[in-house]
């Protein structure tokens, strides 16, 4: 997949969750840490910590988009991690407790993007920074201890995972990178999505 298609996928993934009418916000906990580098934003943090406090999931058929974010602000103003699971039923039946490779392949089972829009602000009043710090997962593993798969077991709402050495890159700006590890867990709760405006 070329760079322009990758960028379109990342923007589409962020937009899908941001505009979702079926997402659910769950109670959760977690920690993701590791080195992050973004020279154009003067970011060179060997011990970056996401410290997420906002967890959401959006289900569309067998696919699930998970958002693990610091604070509940719009993605354009926050730091967070997006995880696209192409088939929750496959993970539930066959891969609980097993490391799954993170890939940037279009048909990969797990795809991720890391957005650092709080750490690296863009737009007004920082209009000189025109490129958001959004990185694509290209390696490492995620191991699900549990995942919500309502077609199989609707009452088991826990999603819990461990990330190990997940590498993030910007194909168009190779000097930007991150490597994160850690864990998160949250309970999927059905209901209305978060209200974004008062």
N, C-alpha and C positions, 0 to 999 in steps of 0.2 A: 504494500500500500504506500503511495507516495505521500509526501509531506502535506500537501493540500488536503488530501482525503483524510489523513490523520487529524489534522486540525478541525476539519468539518465534523469528524466523529466526536472529538472532545467537546466542541461547542454544542453539538446536538445532545450529547449525554448530559451536560450541565443544564441545558435548556429543558430537557425532558423532565428532570427532577424538579427544576425550579418551577415549571409550569404545571406540574402534576396536580390532578384533581383527586387522585386516588392514593396519595401517599399517606403513610401513617407515622406518627411520631411516637417513639417508644422510650421507656425509661431504660437507661443504660449506663455503662462505665467503660473506661478503657484508657490506654496510653500508647502513643506512637512516637518514637524518638529516632534520631539519627542525624547524620550530616546533611545539610542543605546548602547549595551554592547557587547564587544568582548574581553575578558580578554587576550587571546593569542596574540592579536594585541595591547594590552594596550589601548583599546578603552572603555571608560566609560563616555559617553557624555549625560548628562540629557537633553540638549537642542540642539541636532543635527538638522541641517537644510540642506536639500538637495539642495535648491536653483536651480531648474532645468532651463536650458537654451536651451535644445535640446529636440525636440518632434518628434516622428515618429510613423507611423502606417503602418501595413502590413495586407492586406486583402487576405484571401484565402477562397473563397466561403462566408459562413456566419460567419466565424471566423475572429477575428481581434486581432493582437498582437500590443500592445501600449508600446512604450518606452519613459519614462520621465527621463531625465538624465542631470546631470551637465556637460556641455561641450560636444563636439562632438567626443571625443576620442573613440577608441575601448572599448567595454564593459570590457575587461580584465584590463583596466587601469583607469576606471571611476567609479563614484558612480551613481546608477540609480535604477529605478523601472520598472519592466516588468509586464504588465497586459495582461492576456489572456482572451478574451471574447469569449466564445464558440458559441454564437448566437447573433449577433448584431441585427438581425431582431426581435428576441424576446424582447430584451431590448428596441428597438425603439418602438415597438407596445404596450408593456405591462408594462414596468418598468421605464419609464422616471419619475423622481421625487420620486421614491421609493427606500429605502435602500435595497441593495442586499448583502447577506452574502458572505464574502470571505472565501473560503474553500480550503483545500488541497485534496479534493476528486477528483478522476480522471475525473468524469463526471460533476464536478461542473460548474456552469455557469460562475463564475469569479474565476480565480486563479492568484496569484501574486508571484513574487520573488523580493527580494531586494538584490542588489549586491553592495558591498562597497569596490571596488578594488582600489580606490584612497585613501580612509581612511585607509585601511588595505592592504598594498602592499604585493604581493607574488612574488616568483621567483627572479631572479637576479636583484639587489644585495641582496635581502632579502630571499635567498633560504631556510633559516631556517624556514620560514613560508610557509608550504607546502599546507595548506588548505585555499582556498579563503573564504572570509566572504560573503557567499551567503545564504540568509535566505528565508524560504518559508512562505507565508501567511497562517495563520491558524485560523484567527478570525477577527472580526470587520466588517465594512460595507463600501460599495462604493455606492454612489447615483449619477447616471448619470442625468445631466440636459439636455444633448444632446448627441447623438452618430451618427457617420456617418454610414448609412445603405444604400448603393447605389442601392440595389435591390428595395428599397421602395421609397426613395427620393434622387436621385443622386445629386441634387443641394444643399442639406443641409449638408455641409462638416464639421460643427463644432462638436467637441467632447469635452465635459465639464463634470467634475465630482468632487465630494467631497468625501474625505476619512475620516472616523471617527473611531478612536481606532483600526486601522488595526494592528494586532499582527503578528510578524514574528519570526520564530524559526528555529533552526538547530536541526533536530531530532537526529543527531549523536553527537552533541556538545550542550547539553541543557543549558550550561552557556552563550551561544550566543543568543541574543534576541534584538528585537526592537519593538517599538509601535509608529506608525506614524499617523498623521492626517494632513489635509490640502486640497488643491484643485489644479486643473490644467485645462487648456483649450487650444485647438489648432485647427487650420483649416487644414484639410487634403488637400494636394495639389498633384495632379497627376503629375508624371514626373519621371525622372531617379532617382535612389537611390543615396545617398551621395557617392562621390568618396572616397575610403578609402586609395588610394595610389596616389602619385603625378604622 
